């Protein structure tokens, strides 16, 4: 499909192309309008509101990797099996997956700023409760509540950054993925350092950080009506909209199912690797710090270059294939400590590239509101994240430590086959971005 055809198709009323134009025309100041019109505008030249959401996003995404270093400690202190302990990831991701279906409904009624603030408050509350919990099942339940708050924040933050940023959708997504990468990198570091004092420390630390994020959003983000003016015109979103979008728009479904499959490998690594590293809390934290740093750097600096050079779909296939082979190496040499550690760190580079590429693809995949596309994609993405941790724990207990990584590798390689088989449905995403 040529750029001209892509332009015609996406220029219909209610489509994403019209939304892109409205973003450029409805920023907060006249200066922002001028900057948005400059393709060469620096990615760092953004309104204060964008940086407020970015800061809160870093803290919010810390929760993904925060518990990695303390998983063995929680298992020991609470007399819980690895599979029970990995439920801290499963409950978090399962609640996020379901909650993603209602984020658009909530944000279209409350507004972006109020929804972001509600998410931050819920995360702070349940992180604090997790820090004072007395048993593994209580802690698992609080992590689920944490996932609810994170769902409200995550889906809305992507829409907010894309709507209010200068320089186009791609640069906005790079900022969003950078927040994810930095948060994922800092999370294990914070978890490792505070975890040496007590496993409760990381939970209480995040609760405190989210209070700071709440203050930043209150102070730096404009009033709700100004935020609404900067965003696309938003209709009232219904509960069924994300599911309807998946059914009607094959490209969105392809990206969502691809994310579901590769997230099984992603969260197998996140949830089960700490049990086979043979390191103390601080050591696990530093390994995942290296993982997160590479994830952040590649998502910001490497992914855009690869996308321009080779295209979204080809680069995704390459990154996912390499990630599957990395998990396979972890499965074969599970008992070799340096192989496991090096594989975890290297995987960060692969996942950083892939996360930026697939998020960009989702935003350009279908002519629906960005909030609806984000919710639909994230619903499928976090289903994979919910399945993987508990499955990995059970497989490891029953069949040995290498089996979870074999299974994770199989799912990731299956995602490559699925993506390649459906390439004709998603090849237009690069043409839309170029247009």
C-alpha positions in Angstrom: 0.0 0.0 0.0 1.5 3.3 -1.0 1.7 6.4 1.2 -1.0 8.0 -0.9 -3.3 5.1 -0.2 -2.4 5.1 3.5 -3.2 8.8 3.6 -6.6 8.4 1.9 -7.6 5.5 4.1 -6.6 7.1 7.4 -8.0 10.5 6.4 -11.6 9.5 6.9 -13.6 11.2 9.7 -12.9 9.6 13.1 -9.7 8.0 12.0 -6.3 8.2 13.5 -5.0 10.5 10.8 -7.4 13.1 11.8 -6.4 12.6 15.4 -2.7 13.2 14.4 -3.7 16.5 12.9 -5.6 17.6 15.9 -2.7 16.9 18.2 -0.5 19.2 16.2 -3.2 21.9 16.2 -4.3 21.8 19.8 -1.2 22.0 22.1 -1.1 24.1 25.2 0.7 27.2 23.8 1.4 28.9 20.5 5.1 28.0 21.0 4.2 24.4 21.2 2.3 24.6 17.9 5.4 26.0 16.3 7.6 23.3 17.8 5.3 20.5 16.8 5.5 21.6 13.2 9.3 21.2 13.2 10.3 17.6 12.4 13.8 18.2 13.7 12.6 19.4 17.1 14.6 17.8 19.9 12.9 14.9 21.7 13.9 16.6 25.0 12.1 19.8 24.1 8.8 19.0 25.7 6.2 20.8 27.9 6.4 20.5 31.7 3.3 18.4 31.6 5.0 15.7 29.5 8.0 15.6 32.0 5.6 15.3 34.9 3.9 12.2 33.3 7.4 10.9 32.4 8.6 11.2 36.0 5.5 9.5 37.4 5.8 6.8 34.7 9.4 6.0 35.8 8.2 5.5 39.4 5.1 3.5 38.2 7.2 1.2 36.1 9.6 0.6 38.9 7.0 -1.8 40.2 7.6 -4.3 37.4 11.2 -5.1 38.4 11.0 -4.0 42.0 10.3 -7.5 43.5 12.9 -9.3 41.3 15.7 -9.1 43.8 13.6 -10.0 46.8 11.7 -12.9 45.4 14.0 -15.5 47.0 13.9 -13.5 50.3 10.1 -13.4 50.3 10.0 -17.1 49.5 12.2 -17.8 52.5 10.7 -15.3 55.0 7.1 -16.3 54.3 7.8 -20.0 53.9 6.4 -19.9 50.3 7.3 -22.0 47.3 8.7 -20.4 44.2 5.4 -20.8 42.4 3.5 -19.1 45.2 6.1 -16.3 45.2 5.8 -15.8 41.5 2.1 -15.1 42.0 3.3 -11.6 42.9 3.8 -11.1 39.2 0.7 -13.1 38.1 -1.8 -11.2 40.3 -0.2 -7.9 39.3 -0.4 -8.7 35.5 -3.8 -10.5 35.6 -5.5 -7.5 37.3 -3.7 -5.1 34.9 -4.9 -7.2 31.9 -8.6 -7.0 32.9 -8.4 -3.4 34.1 -7.0 -2.3 30.8 -10.5 -3.0 29.3 -12.0 -0.2 31.5 -9.2 2.3 31.5 -10.5 4.0 28.4 -14.1 4.1 29.8 -12.8 5.7 33.0 -10.4 8.2 31.4 -13.0 9.3 28.9 -15.3 10.2 31.9 -12.8 11.4 34.5 -10.3 13.0 32.1 -6.6 12.2 31.7 -5.2 14.1 34.6 -7.7 12.7 37.2 -7.2 9.2 35.9 -3.5 9.5 36.2 -3.8 10.8 39.7 -6.3 8.0 40.7 -3.8 5.4 39.4 -0.9 7.0 41.4 -3.0 7.0 44.6 -4.0 3.4 44.2 -0.5 2.2 43.6 0.8 4.2 46.6 -2.0 2.7 48.8 -1.4 -1.0 47.8 2.3 -0.7 47.8 2.2 0.6 51.3 -0.2 -2.2 52.4 2.1 -4.8 50.8 5.0 -3.4 52.9 3.1 -4.2 56.1 1.5 -7.5 55.0 1.9 -10.6 57.1 1.6 -13.5 54.7 2.2 -14.5 51.1 -1.5 -14.6 50.1 -2.1 -11.2 51.6 0.9 -9.9 49.7 -0.3 -11.4 46.4 -3.7 -9.7 46.9 -2.1 -6.3 47.5 0.0 -6.8 44.4 -3.2 -7.3 42.5 -4.5 -3.9 43.8 -1.2 -2.4 42.8 -1.8 -3.7 39.3 -5.2 -2.0 39.2 -3.6 1.4 39.9 -0.8 0.7 37.4 -3.3 -0.1 34.7 -5.1 3.2 35.1 -1.8 5.0 35.0 0.0 3.1 32.2 -2.8 3.2 29.5 -3.5 6.8 30.3 0.1 7.9 30.4 0.8 6.7 26.9 -2.2 8.6 25.6 -1.2 11.7 27.6 2.4 11.7 26.4 1.4 11.2 22.8 -1.2 13.9 23.0 0.9 16.6 24.7 4.3 16.0 23.4 6.1 17.9 20.6 7.7 16.2 17.6 5.2 13.5 16.5 4.0 10.1 17.6 7.4 8.3 17.3 9.3 10.7 19.5 6.4 10.6 22.1 6.5 6.8 22.1 10.3 6.9 22.6 9.8 9.1 25.6 7.2 6.7 27.0 9.4 3.6 26.4 12.3 5.5 28.0 10.2 6.0 31.1 9.5 2.3 31.1 13.2 1.5 30.7 14.4 3.8 33.4 11.7 2.6 35.8 12.5 -1.1 35.1 16.2 -0.3 35.6 15.8 1.6 38.8 13.2 -0.8 40.2 15.6 -3.7 40.8 18.3 -1.3 42.1 15.9 0.1 44.6 14.6 -3.4 45.4 18.1 -4.7 45.9 19.3 -1.9 48.1 16.2 -1.6 50.3 15.8 -5.3 50.2 19.1 -5.8 52.1 17.5 -4.0 55.0 14.1 -5.8 54.8 12.0 -7.3 52.0 9.3 -4.8 53.1 11.6 -1.8 52.2 11.0 -1.8 48.5 7.2 -1.8 48.9 7.3 1.1 51.3 9.8 2.9 49.2 7.6 2.8 46.1 4.7 4.0 48.2 6.7 7.1 49.2 7.9 7.7 45.6 4.3 7.6 44.3 3.4 10.3 46.8 6.2 12.4 45.2 4.7 11.5 41.7 1.3 12.6 42.9 2.7 16.0 43.9 4.5 16.4 40.6 1.4 15.7 38.6 -0.6 18.1 40.6 2.0 20.9 40.3 3.3 20.4 36.7 0.3 19.2 34.8 -2.2 21.9 33.6 -5.8 21.9 34.7 -8.0 19.2 33.3 -9.6 21.4 30.7 -6.2 22.4 29.3 -5.1 18.8 29.1 -8.3 18.0 27.3 -7.7 20.8 24.8 -4.2 19.4 24.1 -5.6 15.9 23.4 -7.6 14.5 20.5 -11.3 15.1 20.8 -12.5 12.2 23.0 -15.9 10.5 22.7 -17.3 8.5 25.6 -15.6 5.1 25.4 -17.7 2.0 26.2 -16.6 -1.2 28.0 -16.8 -3.2 24.7 -14.7 -0.8 22.6 -11.3 -2.5 23.1 -12.7 -6.0 22.4 -14.5 -4.6 19.4 -11.3 -3.0 18.1 -9.5 -6.4 18.4 -12.3 -8.2 16.5 -12.6 -5.6 13.7 -9.0 -4.6 13.2 -6.7 -7.5 12.3 -3.5 -5.6 12.7 -4.3 -4.7 16.3 -5.1 -8.3 17.0 -1.8 -9.4 15.4 0.3 -7.1 17.5 -1.7 -7.9 20.7 -1.3 -11.7 20.3 2.4 -11.3 19.4 2.9 -9.3 22.6 1.0 -12.0 24.6 3.3 -14.7 23.3 6.6 -12.9 23.8 5.5 -11.7 27.2 5.4 -15.3 28.3 9.1 -15.4 27.7 9.6 -11.9 29.1 8.0 -12.7 32.5 9.5 -16.1 32.6 12.9 -14.4 32.7 11.7 -11.7 35.1 10.0 -14.0 37.6 12.1 -17.2 37.5 15.7 -16.1 36.7 16.2 -14.8 40.3 15.8 -18.3 41.6 18.6 -19.8 39.4 21.2 -17.0 39.6 22.6 -18.1 42.9 23.1 -14.4 44.0 22.2 -12.4 47.1 19.5 -9.7 47.0 21.9 -6.9 46.1 23.6 -9.0 43.4 20.2 -9.8 41.7 19.4 -6.1 41.9 22.5 -5.2 40.0 22.0 -7.8 37.3 18.5 -6.5 36.6 19.9 -2.9 36.8 22.1 -3.8 33.8 19.2 -5.4 32.1 17.1 -2.3 32.6 19.8 0.1 31.5 20.2 -1.7 28.2 16.4 -1.8 27.8 16.2 2.0 28.3 19.1 2.9 26.0 18.1 0.6 23.1 14.4 1.8 23.3 15.5 5.4 23.0 18.6 5.4 20.7 18.7 2.1 18.8 15.1 1.1 18.0 14.3 4.3 15.9 17.5 3.7 13.8 16.6 0.0 13.2 13.1 0.9 12.4 14.2 3.5 9.7 16.8 1.1 8.3 14.8 -2.2 8.2 11.2 -1.4 9.0 9.1 -2.3 12.1 8.1 -5.9 11.3 11.5 -7.1 10.1 13.3 -5.7 13.1 10.7 -7.1 15.5 11.1 -10.5 14.0 14.9 -10.3 14.4 14.7 -9.0 18.0 12.2 -11.7 19.1 14.2 -14.5 17.4 17.3 -13.4 19.2 15.4 -13.2 22.5 14.0 -16.7 22.0 17.5 -18.0 21.4 18.7 -16.2 24.5 16.1 -18.0 26.6 17.1 -21.2 24.9 20.7 -20.6 26.0 19.5 -20.0 29.6 17.6 -23.4 29.4 20.7 -25.3 28.1 23.2 -23.7 30.6 20.9 -23.1 33.6 23.6 -24.4 35.9 26.3 -22.0 34.5 25.9 -18.8 36.5 27.7 -16.5 34.2 25.6 -17.6 31.2 22.3 -16.9 33.1 23.5 -13.5 34.2 24.9 -12.5 30.8 21.7 -13.7 29.1 19.5 -11.7 31.4 21.5 -8.5 30.8 21.7 -9.1 27.0 17.9 -9.7 26.9 17.4 -6.1 28.1 18.8 -4.8 24.8 16.5 -7.0 22.7 13.4 -6.2 24.7 14.1 -2.5 24.7 14.2 -2.5 20.9 11.1 -4.7 20.6 9.0 -2.7 23.1 9.5 0.6 21.2 8.8 -1.1 17.9 5.6 -2.9 18.9 4.2 0.2 20.7 4.8 2.3 17.6 3.2 -0.4 15.5 0.1 -0.5 17.8 -0.3 3.3 17.6 -0.3 3.1 13.8 -2.1 -0.3 13.4 -5.8 0.7 13.3 -8.0 3.7 12.8 -9.2 3.8 16.4 -8.6 6.2 19.3 -5.1 5.8 20.8 -6.6 5.0 24.3 -8.7 2.2 22.8 -5.8 0.8 20.8 -3.5 0.9 23.9 -6.2 -0.7 26.1 -6.8 -3.5 23.6 -3.2 -4.3 23.0 -2.3 -4.1 26.7 -5.1 -6.5 27.6 -3.6 -9.2 25.5 0.0 -8.3 26.5 -0.6 -8.6 30.2 -2.5 -11.9 29.8 0.8 -13.4 28.7 2.5 -11.7 31.7 -0.1 -13.2 34.0 0.3 -16.7 32.7 4.1 -16.9 32.6 5.3 -16.4 36.3 3.1 -19.0 37.9 3.6 -21.4 35.0 7.4 -21.0 35.3 7.3 -21.6 39.0 5.3 -24.8 38.7 7.3 -26.1 35.8 10.5 -25.4 37.7 9.3 -27.2 40.8 8.0 -30.3 39.0 10.5 -30.7 36.1 13.6 -28.8 37.0 15.0 -25.3 36.6 15.8 -25.4 32.9 12.2 -26.3 31.8 10.6 -22.9 32.3 13.2 -21.3 30.0 12.7 -24.0 27.3 8.9 -23.2 27.4 9.5 -19.5 27.5 11.8 -19.8 24.4 9.2 -21.8 22.6 6.5 -19.2 23.1 8.8 -16.4 22.0 9.8 -18.2 18.8 6.2 -19.0 18.2 5.5 -15.2 18.3 8.1 -14.8 15.5 6.3 -17.3 13.3 2.9 -15.8 14.0 4.2 -12.2 13.3 5.8 -13.4 10.0 2.7 -15.3 9.0 0.5 -12.2 9.4 3.0 -9.7 7.9 0.7 -8.7 5.1 -1.8 -7.3 7.7 0.7 -5.1 9.4 3.2 -4.0 6.8 1.3 -0.7 6.5 2.5 0.6 9.9 5.8 1.8 8.4 4.0 3.6 5.6 1.6 5.3 8.0 4.5 6.5 10.2 6.4 7.7 7.1 3.3 9.6 5.9 
